[in-house]
Amino acid sequence: MEKNDTTRQKQKKKTDREILKEILKISEAINNIADIDILLDKVLFEVRHFTKAESGTIYLVNEDKLCMNYIQNELLFKNNPARRYQYLNSEISLNDGSIAGATAKSGRIMEFRDVYKITGDNAQCGCKYNTDFDIKNDYRTKSMISIPLKTIRNKVIGVMQIINARNEKDNIVPFSEQDKLFISYFANDAAMAIERAKSTRSMLMRMLRMVEFRDPKETGPHVNRMGAYSIEIYHKWAENMGFPSEFIRRYKDKLRIAAMLHDTGKIGISDQILKKPGKLDEIEFHNMKMHTVYGYRLFEGRDSEIDAMAAEVNLSHHEKWDGTGYPGKMDDIKNAELIPINGHKGKRADEIPITGRIVALADVYDALMSKRTYKDPWEEEKTLSYIRDNSGKHFDPEVVTAFFGVYEIIKAIRGRYLEDEENHNKQKI
């Protein structure tokens, strides 16, 4: 008997080592992710992969609320990934009334075999599962692990919920002890990575706020849309090209931030041009073109991969597929003071980096669909017709194909990041 017990202990110890090895591998990967949205996607994916769970949600603390920042659901969103955007940014109170609220308030892991039948210690907190989501989507949430995300200072910054573990027969089952061990260990590293990524996003938005002070068109919603549009278009383009999924995920992390920084060079343009309430004349427009060069100079020569991509995007997002864009091929990009009115010979086709080709389409789409001081927003079909008509002229045809391949997601992103005026009007309706 003693020998058998020792054997089981050795087997258990080996299993624990394997779990720890996997946690270390995943933790190394997430600690190299800078963008908060890409990070949350990766965290949920890895935890769901390990536990064989069909769904997961991450809430982050925002003052006295919990805000749903990311959600995955294989069953509901597999054929309609745009659908998940309708749930993002929804808020719940930070109290014992909900499972997520009770998890954050207590700071302890809560496990449920069936959230419709809360028993034992969990029932004492008084929390209840809100069935609204299930009823609305004809879905059944059953087994769940709800875990607080704590920083090294033991501060709860959010809650991760992993839902509906499935066995080999695809039946919903309770989460195993091994699942709980993995999640509890991994959550600590995930929380620290999330805190860093939130700090990075906050610093990035402060930097972009400076650009907005100079150019009112460069709003927070605009740059968030640009980042989100660009990675969705890239993901589809890369899938069409046959790129491996992990490579796509790593590339998207850098691209999202670089796309958000696409117009930072505008801080070098005069207020007389940036804040002119109308279209620019020819001389003003050629001065404005220099924002691509100024943006390149801000980031060029840095060691960071994100800086290198931001330099690339700033320089190339106004180039056109047919070679008629700007700033074109410049001999002395580091010292040029002005792009000549007659221009340089533009880069064309594959001479333009894929980042620039993608951000170019995203930027034009967002500009046409948005209100400006000199124009009203275009109708959606007019905008889409313009993009179709300019495939092979302004835009890379393969990027256009990718854009239309994810257009439902693009529309959902636009609905998530509304301008203040649009958001106000939507709330009034």
N, C-alpha and C positions, 0 to 999 in steps of 0.2 A: 504493500500500500504506500509506504513512504517513498519507494522507488518511483512508482507511478506519479505521485504528487510532484516529485522533483522533475520528472520528465515534462509534465505539463507546465511547470514553472519555467523551465528552459525554453519550451515552445512559446510561452507567453512573452518571455523576455526577448526572444528573437523577433516576434511580431511587433513588439514595442519599438525595437531598433529599426525595423523596416518602416514603421510609421514615422519615426523621428527622421529617418533618412529622406523620406518623401516630403515631410514638412520643410526640411532644410532646403531641398531642391526647389520647392515652390516658393519658399520665402525669398530665396535668392532672386528668382524671376520677378516677383512683385516689387522687391526693393529697387529694381532697375526701371520701374514704370513711373513716369513723372506726372502724367495727366490723370486727374481724379476719376473721370468717367471710364477711361480705359482700364484703370486699376480696379474699380468696382466690378466691371465686367469680368476681369480675370479672376478676382477673388471668388465670385459666385460660381464661375465655371469650374474652378479647381475643386471647391468644396462639394459641389453637386456631382462632379465626376467621381470623387472618392467615395461619396456616400450613396451614389446611384439614385439621387433625388431628382424629381422632375421639375422642381420649382425652387426659387429662392428670391429673397428681397433684402435690400439693405436700406435701413433708415439712418439718417444722420441727424444729430441734435442741432436744432436751430432755435436758440434762446429757450423758450419753454415749450417747444414743440418738437415732434419727430417728423422729419420730412422724408418721404420716399424718394431716394435718389437713384435707385437702380432696381430693376426687376427682370427676372428670367422665368420663362415657363415654356417647357418643351411642348406641352399639349396645346396650349392656347395660342402661342405666338410663332409656332414653327412655320406655318403657312402664311402668316400675316404679322411679320415682325414690327410693322408700324404701329400695331395695336397697343404695344406696351407704353407708348408715349402718352396715352391718355391717362395713365395712372401716376406718372412721375410728377413730383412736386406736391402730391396730395399730403396733407398733414394730419397728425393725430396728437392728442394731448399727452403730455408727459406725466401720466398718472396711472393708477392701478386699474383703470377701467378697461384697458386693452392688454393683450398679451405683450405687444412690443413696449407699451408704456410701463407695464409692471416689470418687464425685464430690465429696462433702463433704470427705473427707480430703485429696484432691489439690488441691481448689479450682479445677479446670479443667473446661471443657466437654467432655463425651464424646458422640460421635455414633456411631450404629449403623445400618447398613443393615438388619441382621437380628440381633436380640439373641440368637437361637439359635446364631448363628455369629459369635462375637466374634473379630475379627482385628486385625492391626496393632498400633499403640501401646496400644490399649485392652486387648488380650489380655495385655500385659506386667504390668498391675496385678493380675492374678489374679482379677478379679471375674467372677461368673457371674450369668446371669439366672435367677431363681427362677421355675420354670414352674408353681408350685402354683396361682396365681391363674387362669392360662389353663386348666389342667386342670379345675379346679373349675367354671369358668364356660363351658366349651366355647368358648374365645376364643383368638385368635392375636395376640399382640404381635409386631410385626416391627420397623418403623423407629422410632427413638427419638432424641431429643435430651435429654440429662440435664445440667442446668446448675446450678452452685452459686449460691445467693443470698447476695451479699456486701454488707455494710454499707460505709459510706464509710470505715470504719477497717479495711477488708479482712477483717472477721470473717465467717465463713460461718455464717449463721443458719438455713439450710435448703437444700433441693434441689427444683427444679422439673423434672418429666419430662413431655415432650410426646410423644405416641405415635401412630403410624400416620398419617402424612401421606397424603392421597388426591388423585389427579389428577382431571381432568375426567371420566374414564370410571369414577370411583369405585374405582380400583385403588390398593392400598397401594404407595407409592413412597418412596424416600429423601427426606429433607428437603433443600431446595435451599440454595445459598449465601446467597440472599436471606433465607430463613427463619432461617438461623444468624445473619446480621447483625442482623436484627430482634430476635431473642430475646436475643442478647448485649447489645445496647444497652438494651433494655427491662428486662432482669433487674436492672440497677443501680437504676433508679427503683423497680421493684417491691420490691426488698429494703428500700430506705429506707422505703417506705410501709408495708411489713409490720412493720418494727421500730417505727414510730410506733404502728401499730394494736395491736401486742402490748403496748406501754407503756400505751396507753389502756385496754385490757381489764384489765391488771394493776391499774391505778389504780382502775378501776371495781369490780373484785372486792374490793379492799381496803376500799373504801367500803361495799360490801354486807356485808362481813365485820363491820363495826361494827354494822350492823342485826342480823346473826345473833347477835352477843353479847347484844343486847337481846331478840330474839325467836328462839328455837331453830327455829321453822318456816321461817325465811327462810334456808335453806341454799344453798350454792353450786350443787348440782344443781337445786334448785327454781328459782332465778333463771335459770339457763341454759336449763332447760326452758321457762320462761315466754317468754324471748326467742325461742327457736327455734319454739315453738308459734305465737306471735303472727305472726311473719313468714310462716310457711307458710299460715296461715289468711288473712292479708291478701293474699298473692300470689294465692291462688285467688279470693278475693272480687274483687280488682281485675281479674283476668282475666275473670271473669264480667261485670264492669261495662264491659269493653272498654277499659281503660286501656292506654296504650302501654308496652311492656316496659321501656324505659329509665327512665320515670317510676316504675314499680313498683320497679325496682332501687334508685333513689335514696331512695325513701320507706322501703324496708325497712331501709336503713342506720340511719336515725334511730329507726325503730320498735323494732328489736331492743334497742337500748340503753335506750330509754324504758320498754319492757316489763320489762326486768330491774330497773329502778328503781321499779317500780310501788308498792312498799310502804315506801319509805324514810321516809315520814312516821311510821312506827312508833317511830322514835327519840324522838318526843315523848310517847309513851305510857308510863305507869308500869310498873315491873316487876311490881307486884302483879297487874296485868291481863294483861300479856304472857305471864307465866310461870305463870299459874294452871293447875293440872293438871286442867282440866275445863271445862265450858261456862260462859260468862259470864252473870251475872244481868243484869236489864234496865238497871240503872244503869251497870254496867261496860261493857255493850255500847254504850251511847250515848256513853260516854267513848272507847271504842275507835274509834267512827266518826270521831273527829277526826283520825285518822291521814291521812285523805284530804286534809284541809285543811292539815295540817302539811306533807305532801309537796308540795302545791301551792305553799306559801309558800317551800319550799326552792329551787324552780327558777323560780318566776314572776318576770318582769321582767328576766331575763337576755337577752343579745343572741343567744346560741346557739340555732339551730333545735332542737338536741337538748334543751337545757334547756326550751324552750317546749313541746316534745312531752312531755317527762317531767312537767312541771307539769300538762298536760292529762290524761295517763294517771293520775297520782296522784289527781287530783280526781274523775275520772269512771268509774273501773273498778268502782265498786259501784253505779252507777246501773243501773236496769232498764228494759227496753224499754217496759213498761206504766206507768212513772212511779212505781213504789213503792220505788225504791232510795234511796240517800243519797250525798252530803250534801244533794242537792236544790238548789233555786234560793235562793242566799243573797245578801242585800242588801249585806252587809259582810264579804266573805270574808277580807279582810286582817286584820280585827280581832276576828272572832268567837272567843270563848273556849270555847264549848261548843255542840254541836248540840242543840237542845231535844228532850226525850223524844218530844213529839208530832211532831217532825221538821219539815222544810220540804217544800213541794210538789216532788216529784221531777222531774227532767228525764225526758222520755220520747221514744221513737222517735228521729227524726233530730236532736232537740235534743242528744242525746248524741253526741259526736264519734266517728267510726269507730274511732279508737284505743281509746277506752274500751269500746266495744261488743265489740271483738275481745279485749282483755285480760280483760274480764269473763268471757267464755266460757272462755278459756285458764286463768284462775285457778280457776274453779269445777271444771273438769275435773281439774286437777292436785290440788286439795284433796280431791276425792272419791276419787281414785285413790291417795291417799297416807295413810299411817298418821299419826294424831295421838294425843296423850296421852289424849284423850277418845273416840277411835273407831278401829276397824280400817279398812283401806282397803276401799272398796266393790268389789264384783264389777264387771268391765268392762261387762257387759250392763246391769246396774242403773244404772251411771253414764250410759251412752249413752241409755237409756230416759228418764232424768231430763232430759237435754239435749233430747231430742226433745219431751218433754212440756212443757218450758218455752220452746219456740220460740214467739215472739209474746207471751210473758209476761216472763220474765227476760231472754231473749236475742233479738237481732235475727234474724228468720227467714233473711235472706240470709247472715248470718254463720254460722248453724247449717248451712245448705246448703254453704257453703265448708268448714266444719270436717269434715263427713262426706265432702266431695270429696277431702280430703287425709288422711283418717284413717289410712291405712297409713303415711304419713310421720310423723304424730303418734305412733303406736305405736313407730316406729323411733327417734324422738327420745327417747321415754321410756326405751327400752332403752339409749340411749347415755349418758344422764345419770341414773344410778341413785344413790339415797342410799347412804351408806357401808354401812349394814346390809344393804340389798338387794344391793349389789355383793358383799359378803362371802358372802352366802348363795348367790348365783349362782355364785361361784367354787368353793364347796364342792360344788355340784351337778356 
